[in-house]
Amino acid sequence: ENLFKIEQSPYWKLHYNFDKKSKKEVPNLGKSSVNVLIINVLTPILWAYGQTKKQNQFEQKAIHLLQNLPKEVNKITKIWNSVGMYLPNAYFSQAALEWYNESCKAKKCLQCEVGKSILK
């Protein structure tokens, strides 16, 4: 988390975009934004590095991070919650996002136990 706790320069404290001054001071990244960056940037890099260098400890660190971060809350995870899927942490929410992208979006409902139970 400390990697992402960076003090903004005076310019960016007053701008969201170049040449467009904001009405209020721009806040630093919040905890949930930092978690999203760790989930979607840091862990894939750790995993890829471990795969490339054949060093399993980096893959394990990526998994450990996901297991110890709160789940991502977005449109897809809310869908899973609405059908009773319990997502206790980021490890499970990432799996649910992949499941959605590979099965639900591809309309493979009849090959999926969740899809079959919803259709009954």
OpenMM code with the backbone's topology and positions (N, CA, C; nanometers):
from openmm import Vec3, app, unit

residues = "GLU ASN LEU PHE LYS ILE GLU GLN SER PRO TYR TRP LYS LEU HIS TYR ASN PHE ASP LYS LYS SER LYS LYS GLU VAL PRO ASN LEU GLY LYS SER SER VAL ASN VAL LEU ILE ILE ASN VAL LEU THR PRO ILE LEU TRP ALA TYR GLY GLN THR LYS LYS GLN ASN GLN PHE GLU GLN LYS ALA ILE HIS LEU LEU GLN ASN LEU PRO LYS GLU VAL ASN LYS ILE THR LYS ILE TRP ASN SER VAL GLY MET TYR LEU PRO ASN ALA TYR PHE SER GLN ALA ALA LEU GLU TRP TYR ASN GLU SER CYS LYS ALA LYS LYS CYS LEU GLN CYS GLU VAL GLY LYS SER ILE LEU LYS".split()
positions = [
    Vec3(0.0822, -0.1202, 0.0000),
    Vec3(0.0000, 0.0000, 0.0000),
    Vec3(0.0860, 0.1256, 0.0000),
    Vec3(0.1997, 0.1175, 0.0666),
    Vec3(0.2861, 0.2358, 0.0741),
    Vec3(0.3412, 0.2769, -0.0618),
    Vec3(0.3498, 0.1814, -0.1557),
    Vec3(0.3953, 0.2154, -0.2907),
    Vec3(0.3058, 0.3210, -0.3558),
    Vec3(0.1784, 0.3188, -0.3200),
    Vec3(0.0812, 0.4068, -0.3844),
    Vec3(0.0463, 0.5303, -0.3004),
    Vec3(0.1082, 0.5440, -0.1861),
    Vec3(0.0849, 0.6621, -0.1020),
    Vec3(0.1894, 0.7672, -0.1383),
    Vec3(0.1611, 0.8382, -0.2443),
    Vec3(0.2544, 0.9363, -0.2982),
    Vec3(0.1940, 1.0754, -0.2820),
    Vec3(0.2738, 1.1649, -0.2340),
    Vec3(0.2290, 1.3034, -0.2200),
    Vec3(0.2234, 1.3682, -0.3579),
    Vec3(0.1122, 1.4289, -0.3876),
    Vec3(0.0959, 1.4970, -0.5158),
    Vec3(0.1786, 1.6251, -0.5194),
    Vec3(0.2178, 1.6625, -0.6383),
    Vec3(0.2848, 1.7923, -0.6529),
    Vec3(0.1794, 1.9016, -0.6357),
    Vec3(0.2223, 2.0229, -0.6071),
    Vec3(0.1251, 2.1325, -0.5910),
    Vec3(0.0341, 2.1481, -0.7141),
    Vec3(0.0886, 2.1263, -0.8335),
    Vec3(0.0075, 2.1396, -0.9551),
    Vec3(-0.1078, 2.0391, -0.9542),
    Vec3(-0.0782, 1.9109, -0.9261),
    Vec3(-0.1815, 1.8075, -0.9326),
    Vec3(-0.2773, 1.8117, -0.8145),
    Vec3(-0.2420, 1.8829, -0.7100),
    Vec3(-0.3376, 1.9020, -0.6006),
    Vec3(-0.4528, 1.9920, -0.6451),
    Vec3(-0.4310, 2.0668, -0.7518),
    Vec3(-0.5328, 2.1601, -0.8010),
    Vec3(-0.5832, 2.1276, -0.9414),
    Vec3(-0.5439, 2.0122, -0.9960),
    Vec3(-0.5855, 1.9759, -1.1325),
    Vec3(-0.6201, 1.8269, -1.1412),
    Vec3(-0.7304, 1.7967, -1.2085),
    Vec3(-0.7610, 1.6591, -1.2481),
    Vec3(-0.7052, 1.6354, -1.3877),
    Vec3(-0.7067, 1.7388, -1.4707),
    Vec3(-0.6599, 1.7340, -1.6092),
    Vec3(-0.5626, 1.8485, -1.6324),
    Vec3(-0.4813, 1.8346, -1.7369),
    Vec3(-0.3921, 1.9438, -1.7737),
    Vec3(-0.4744, 2.0684, -1.8057),
    Vec3(-0.4236, 2.1824, -1.7673),
    Vec3(-0.4812, 2.3130, -1.8013),
    Vec3(-0.6260, 2.3330, -1.7572),
    Vec3(-0.6741, 2.2524, -1.6657),
    Vec3(-0.8110, 2.2692, -1.6180),
    Vec3(-0.8100, 2.2632, -1.4652),
    Vec3(-0.8080, 2.3796, -1.4036),
    Vec3(-0.7998, 2.3868, -1.2586),
    Vec3(-0.9308, 2.3371, -1.1960),
    Vec3(-0.9184, 2.2556, -1.0924),
    Vec3(-1.0377, 2.2036, -1.0263),
    Vec3(-1.0905, 2.3050, -0.9250),
    Vec3(-1.2179, 2.2905, -0.8927),
    Vec3(-1.2808, 2.3817, -0.7971),
    Vec3(-1.2358, 2.3517, -0.6546),
    Vec3(-1.2098, 2.2228, -0.6276),
    Vec3(-1.1647, 2.1810, -0.4956),
    Vec3(-1.0274, 2.1160, -0.5083),
    Vec3(-0.9610, 2.1030, -0.3956),
    Vec3(-0.8322, 2.0337, -0.3960),
    Vec3(-0.8548, 1.8863, -0.4297),
    Vec3(-0.7700, 1.8330, -0.5138),
    Vec3(-0.7795, 1.6934, -0.5564),
    Vec3(-0.7246, 1.6049, -0.4446),
    Vec3(-0.8036, 1.5097, -0.3972),
    Vec3(-0.7555, 1.4258, -0.2864),
    Vec3(-0.6525, 1.3231, -0.3343),
    Vec3(-0.5743, 1.2738, -0.2388),
    Vec3(-0.4842, 1.1625, -0.2676),
    Vec3(-0.5673, 1.0382, -0.2932),
    Vec3(-0.5034, 0.9340, -0.3437),
    Vec3(-0.5740, 0.8076, -0.3645),
    Vec3(-0.6265, 0.7546, -0.2316),
    Vec3(-0.7501, 0.7106, -0.2329),
    Vec3(-0.8082, 0.6500, -0.1137),
    Vec3(-0.7711, 0.5030, -0.1046),
    Vec3(-0.8040, 0.4418, 0.0068),
    Vec3(-0.7693, 0.3013, 0.0306),
    Vec3(-0.8300, 0.2091, -0.0751),
    Vec3(-0.9548, 0.2320, -0.1135),
    Vec3(-1.0163, 0.1435, -0.2132),
    Vec3(-0.9496, 0.1591, -0.3495),
    Vec3(-0.9085, 0.2808, -0.3853),
    Vec3(-0.8376, 0.3009, -0.5124),
    Vec3(-0.7010, 0.2332, -0.5098),
    Vec3(-0.6345, 0.2409, -0.3964),
    Vec3(-0.5053, 0.1734, -0.3816),
    Vec3(-0.5245, 0.0226, -0.3952),
    Vec3(-0.6290, -0.0312, -0.3323),
    Vec3(-0.6564, -0.1749, -0.3423),
    Vec3(-0.6825, -0.2165, -0.4867),
    Vec3(-0.7584, -0.1369, -0.5601),
    Vec3(-0.7860, -0.1684, -0.7008),
    Vec3(-0.6563, -0.1690, -0.7815),
    Vec3(-0.5666, -0.0760, -0.7538),
    Vec3(-0.4370, -0.0742, -0.8235),
    Vec3(-0.3537, -0.1978, -0.7895),
    Vec3(-0.3536, -0.2369, -0.6636),
    Vec3(-0.2791, -0.3563, -0.6242),
    Vec3(-0.3374, -0.4795, -0.6927),
    Vec3(-0.4699, -0.4902, -0.6935),
    Vec3(-0.5371, -0.6050, -0.7546),
    Vec3(-0.5118, -0.6111, -0.9049),
    Vec3(-0.5247, -0.4984, -0.9727),
    Vec3(-0.5234, -0.4989, -1.1189),
    Vec3(-0.3902, -0.4618, -1.1835),
    Vec3(-0.2948, -0.4144, -1.1039),
    Vec3(-0.1646, -0.3774, -1.1598),
    Vec3(-0.0527, -0.4588, -1.0944),
    Vec3(-0.0415, -0.4472, -0.9634),
    Vec3(0.0714, -0.5089, -0.8946),
    Vec3(0.0678, -0.6619, -0.8996),
    Vec3(-0.0465, -0.7218, -0.8675),
    Vec3(-0.0495, -0.8688, -0.8642),
    Vec3(-0.0270, -0.9313, -1.0024),
    Vec3(-0.0841, -0.8773, -1.1108),
    Vec3(-0.0511, -0.9369, -1.2412),
    Vec3(0.0976, -0.9230, -1.2777),
    Vec3(0.1586, -0.8117, -1.2390),
    Vec3(0.3019, -0.7934, -1.2663),
    Vec3(0.3838, -0.8948, -1.1856),
    Vec3(0.3495, -0.9112, -1.0570),
    Vec3(0.4194, -1.0106, -0.9744),
    Vec3(0.4053, -1.1502, -1.0340),
    Vec3(0.2827, -1.1835, -1.0747),
    Vec3(0.2567, -1.3157, -1.1318),
    Vec3(0.3375, -1.3355, -1.2601),
    Vec3(0.3337, -1.2383, -1.3491),
    Vec3(0.4057, -1.2476, -1.4764),
    Vec3(0.5569, -1.2562, -1.4534),
    Vec3(0.6071, -1.1792, -1.3580),
    Vec3(0.7496, -1.1832, -1.3269),
    Vec3(0.7886, -1.3225, -1.2779),
    Vec3(0.7096, -1.3781, -1.1877),
    Vec3(0.7361, -1.5126, -1.1370),
    Vec3(0.7340, -1.6164, -1.2476),
    Vec3(0.6370, -1.6027, -1.3391),
    Vec3(0.6280, -1.6960, -1.4521),
    Vec3(0.7505, -1.6832, -1.5432),
    Vec3(0.7867, -1.5600, -1.5752),
    Vec3(0.8975, -1.5348, -1.6669),
    Vec3(1.0307, -1.5822, -1.6095),
    Vec3(1.0521, -1.5544, -1.4823),
    Vec3(1.1794, -1.5881, -1.4173),
    Vec3(1.1790, -1.7266, -1.3541),
    Vec3(1.0659, -1.7972, -1.3666),
    Vec3(1.0513, -1.9299, -1.3051),
    Vec3(1.0814, -1.9247, -1.1552),
    Vec3(1.0258, -1.8202, -1.0902),
    Vec3(1.0440, -1.8017, -0.9465),
    Vec3(0.9069, -1.7984, -0.8801),
    Vec3(0.8678, -1.9133, -0.8339),
    Vec3(0.7352, -1.9364, -0.7770),
    Vec3(0.7000, -1.8429, -0.6618),
    Vec3(0.7987, -1.7919, -0.5891),
    Vec3(0.7679, -1.7085, -0.4729),
    Vec3(0.6948, -1.5805, -0.5136),
    Vec3(0.7161, -1.5317, -0.6355),
    Vec3(0.6453, -1.4117, -0.6808),
    Vec3(0.4998, -1.4436, -0.7132),
    Vec3(0.4763, -1.5604, -0.7707),
    Vec3(0.3384, -1.6037, -0.7956),
    Vec3(0.2648, -1.6220, -0.6636),
    Vec3(0.3315, -1.6819, -0.5673),
    Vec3(0.2710, -1.7024, -0.4352),
    Vec3(0.2423, -1.5695, -0.3653),
    Vec3(0.3306, -1.4725, -0.3829),
    Vec3(0.3089, -1.3398, -0.3244),
    Vec3(0.1856, -1.2740, -0.3865),
    Vec3(0.1678, -1.2893, -0.5186),
    Vec3(0.0501, -1.2339, -0.5861),
    Vec3(-0.0776, -1.2964, -0.5299),
    Vec3(-0.0770, -1.4276, -0.5142),
    Vec3(-0.1936, -1.4969, -0.4582),
    Vec3(-0.2188, -1.4506, -0.3152),
    Vec3(-0.1133, -1.4418, -0.2368),
    Vec3(-0.1256, -1.3976, -0.0978),
    Vec3(-0.1868, -1.2568, -0.0897),
    Vec3(-0.1406, -1.1672, -0.1763),
    Vec3(-0.1973, -1.0315, -0.1775),
    Vec3(-0.3474, -1.0361, -0.2063),
    Vec3(-0.3865, -1.1122, -0.3090),
    Vec3(-0.5286, -1.1199, -0.3450),
    Vec3(-0.6117, -1.1799, -0.2323),
    Vec3(-0.5566, -1.2781, -0.1637),
    Vec3(-0.6303, -1.3417, -0.0540),
    Vec3(-0.6447, -1.2497, 0.0674),
    Vec3(-0.5611, -1.1472, 0.0749),
    Vec3(-0.5626, -1.0587, 0.1912),
    Vec3(-0.6155, -0.9192, 0.1620),
    Vec3(-0.6683, -0.8999, 0.0428),
    Vec3(-0.7303, -0.7722, 0.0080),
    Vec3(-0.8810, -0.7901, 0.0007),
    Vec3(-0.9571, -0.6857, 0.0324),
    Vec3(-1.1025, -0.6978, 0.0191),
    Vec3(-1.1420, -0.7154, -0.1266),
    Vec3(-1.2566, -0.7765, -0.1450),
    Vec3(-1.3057, -0.7990, -0.2822),
    Vec3(-1.3257, -0.6670, -0.3539),
    Vec3(-1.3137, -0.6741, -0.4848),
    Vec3(-1.3445, -0.5586, -0.5675),
    Vec3(-1.4965, -0.5444, -0.5726),
    Vec3(-1.5456, -0.4236, -0.5635),
    Vec3(-1.6896, -0.4004, -0.5724),
    Vec3(-1.7145, -0.3266, -0.7033),
    Vec3(-1.7861, -0.3930, -0.7936),
    Vec3(-1.8199, -0.3335, -0.9223),
    Vec3(-1.9481, -0.3991, -0.9733),
    Vec3(-1.9884, -0.3637, -1.0925),
    Vec3(-2.1135, -0.4140, -1.1491),
    Vec3(-2.1161, -0.5670, -1.1533),
    Vec3(-2.0062, -0.6279, -1.1913),
    Vec3(-2.0021, -0.7741, -1.2057),
    Vec3(-2.0075, -0.8427, -1.0691),
    Vec3(-1.9290, -0.7947, -0.9731),
    Vec3(-1.9320, -0.8596, -0.8417),
    Vec3(-2.0681, -0.8404, -0.7746),
    Vec3(-2.1341, -0.7304, -0.8043),
    Vec3(-2.2699, -0.7104, -0.7508),
    Vec3(-2.3674, -0.8111, -0.8114),
    Vec3(-2.3494, -0.8444, -0.9373),
    Vec3(-2.4330, -0.9476, -1.0012),
    Vec3(-2.4128, -1.0806, -0.9293),
    Vec3(-2.2858, -1.1173, -0.9061),
    Vec3(-2.2592, -1.2433, -0.8369),
    Vec3(-2.3202, -1.2429, -0.6970),
    Vec3(-2.3091, -1.1312, -0.6269),
    Vec3(-2.3691, -1.1226, -0.4932),
    Vec3(-2.5201, -1.1407, -0.5003),
    Vec3(-2.5829, -1.0853, -0.6050),
    Vec3(-2.7292, -1.0937, -0.6167),
    Vec3(-2.7779, -1.2362, -0.6396),
    Vec3(-2.6917, -1.3249, -0.6914),
    Vec3(-2.7320, -1.4648, -0.7106),
    Vec3(-2.6788, -1.5543, -0.5984),
    Vec3(-2.6310, -1.4897, -0.4899),
    Vec3(-2.5909, -1.5650, -0.3718),
    Vec3(-2.4456, -1.6095, -0.3692),
    Vec3(-2.3630, -1.5604, -0.4592),
    Vec3(-2.2217, -1.5982, -0.4604),
    Vec3(-2.1484, -1.5183, -0.3531),
    Vec3(-2.0822, -1.5884, -0.2630),
    Vec3(-2.0067, -1.5232, -0.1568),
    Vec3(-1.8633, -1.5025, -0.2050),
    Vec3(-1.8198, -1.3773, -0.2072),
    Vec3(-1.6844, -1.3412, -0.2513),
    Vec3(-1.6122, -1.2779, -0.1314),
    Vec3(-1.5384, -1.3583, -0.0548),
    Vec3(-1.4799, -1.3070, 0.0695),
    Vec3(-1.3593, -1.2146, 0.0520),
    Vec3(-1.2919, -1.2212, -0.0628),
    Vec3(-1.1717, -1.1397, -0.0797),
    Vec3(-1.1436, -1.1184, -0.2294),
    Vec3(-1.0359, -1.0483, -0.2589),
    Vec3(-1.0022, -1.0157, -0.3982),
    Vec3(-0.9683, -1.1404, -0.4793),
    Vec3(-0.9155, -1.2418, -0.4165),
    Vec3(-0.8858, -1.3671, -0.4868),
    Vec3(-1.0134, -1.4233, -0.5500),
    Vec3(-1.1204, -1.4252, -0.4724),
    Vec3(-1.2477, -1.4775, -0.5213),
    Vec3(-1.3166, -1.3801, -0.6169),
    Vec3(-1.3066, -1.2502, -0.5910),
    Vec3(-1.3726, -1.1553, -0.6821),
    Vec3(-1.3048, -1.1564, -0.8185),
    Vec3(-1.1731, -1.1746, -0.8227),
    Vec3(-1.1045, -1.1834, -0.9518),
    Vec3(-1.1452, -1.3108, -1.0255),
    Vec3(-1.1602, -1.4192, -0.9514),
    Vec3(-1.2065, -1.5441, -1.0129),
    Vec3(-1.3483, -1.5268, -1.0674),
    Vec3(-1.4333, -1.4590, -0.9924),
    Vec3(-1.5714, -1.4366, -1.0371),
    Vec3(-1.5758, -1.3479, -1.1607),
    Vec3(-1.4880, -1.2482, -1.1680),
    Vec3(-1.4811, -1.1624, -1.2872),
    Vec3(-1.4377, -1.2439, -1.4093),
    Vec3(-1.3403, -1.3306, -1.3905),
    Vec3(-1.2940, -1.4146, -1.5019),
    Vec3(-1.4039, -1.5124, -1.5440),
    Vec3(-1.4703, -1.5702, -1.4463),
    Vec3(-1.5805, -1.6622, -1.4743),
    Vec3(-1.6873, -1.5902, -1.5573),
    Vec3(-1.7231, -1.4698, -1.5145),
    Vec3(-1.8218, -1.3908, -1.5879),
    Vec3(-1.7758, -1.3651, -1.7318),
    Vec3(-1.6511, -1.3219, -1.7471),
    Vec3(-1.5998, -1.2893, -1.8810),
    Vec3(-1.5901, -1.4111, -1.9712),
    Vec3(-1.5534, -1.5260, -1.9151),
    Vec3(-1.5350, -1.6460, -1.9969),
    Vec3(-1.6627, -1.7268, -2.0176),
    Vec3(-1.7530, -1.7225, -1.9226),
    Vec3(-1.8738, -1.8050, -1.9320),
    Vec3(-1.9999, -1.7239, -1.9581),
    Vec3(-2.0261, -1.6251, -1.8746),
    Vec3(-2.1516, -1.5497, -1.8861),
    Vec3(-2.1569, -1.4669, -2.0146),
    Vec3(-2.0524, -1.3904, -2.0405),
    Vec3(-2.0516, -1.3072, -2.1603),
    Vec3(-2.0562, -1.3921, -2.2870),
    Vec3(-1.9995, -1.5125, -2.2798),
    Vec3(-1.9990, -1.6033, -2.3945),
    Vec3(-2.1280, -1.6857, -2.4020),
    Vec3(-2.2202, -1.6592, -2.3088),
    Vec3(-2.3496, -1.7286, -2.3037),
    Vec3(-2.3344, -1.8809, -2.2969),
    Vec3(-2.2453, -1.9254, -2.2099),
    Vec3(-2.2229, -2.0686, -2.1895),
    Vec3(-2.3010, -2.1185, -2.0680),
    Vec3(-2.4204, -2.0663, -2.0502),
    Vec3(-2.5015, -2.0953, -1.9317),
    Vec3(-2.5286, -2.2452, -1.9138),
    Vec3(-2.5523, -2.3155, -2.0222),
    Vec3(-2.5855, -2.4568, -2.0115),
    Vec3(-2.4651, -2.5435, -1.9790),
    Vec3(-2.3453, -2.4891, -1.9875),
    Vec3(-2.2241, -2.5619, -1.9496),
    Vec3(-2.1748, -2.5197, -1.8118),
    Vec3(-2.2533, -2.4381, -1.7431),
    Vec3(-2.2130, -2.3810, -1.6147),
    Vec3(-2.3160, -2.4191, -1.5086),
    Vec3(-2.2691, -2.4694, -1.3946),
    Vec3(-2.3601, -2.5110, -1.2884),
    Vec3(-2.4430, -2.3950, -1.2350),
    Vec3(-2.3816, -2.2778, -1.2221),
    Vec3(-2.4551, -2.1599, -1.1750),
    Vec3(-2.5607, -2.1218, -1.2792),
    Vec3(-2.5187, -2.1180, -1.4046),
    Vec3(-2.6113, -2.0832, -1.5124),
    Vec3(-2.7292, -2.1787, -1.5183),
    Vec3(-2.7022, -2.3077, -1.5076),
    Vec3(-2.8099, -2.4073, -1.5109),
    Vec3(-2.9067, -2.3879, -1.3941),
    Vec3(-2.8531, -2.3584, -1.2745),
    Vec3(-2.9420, -2.3423, -1.1574),
    Vec3(-3.0263, -2.2145, -1.1707),
    Vec3(-2.9715, -2.1103, -1.2309),
    Vec3(-3.0477, -1.9867, -1.2497),
    Vec3(-3.1583, -2.0087, -1.3519),
    Vec3(-3.1296, -2.0853, -1.4566),
    Vec3(-3.2275, -2.1095, -1.5625),
    Vec3(-3.3408, -2.2012, -1.5185),
    Vec3(-3.3200, -2.2830, -1.4139),
    Vec3(-3.4263, -2.3749, -1.3683),
    Vec3(-3.5411, -2.3008, -1.3068),
] * unit.nanometer
topology = app.Topology()
chain = topology.addChain("A")
for resn in residues:
    res = topology.addResidue(resn, chain)
    for name in ("N", "CA", "C"):
        topology.addAtom(name, app.Element.getBySymbol(name[0]), res)
